Amino acid sequence: MIREIFDQFVNCRKSYSDISRQLNDAGIANHNGRPWTDRMIPTILGNENYI
């Protein structure tokens, strides 16, 4: 899922809201079991553990 977020942002040039909407529409919950928000995406993209 993390790779998909990076791919959507870098290669497909999707916005944070597009990515979070896509994840929510697919029924993919975040690590807390909750829906994704626009603010979570840049947190993932900036996390050194994922980079």
PyMOL commands that set and color helices and strands:
alter all, ss='L'
color gray80, all
select helices_A, chain A and resi 2-10+16-25+40-46
alter helices_A, ss='H'
color red, helices_A
deselect
rebuild
show_as cartoon
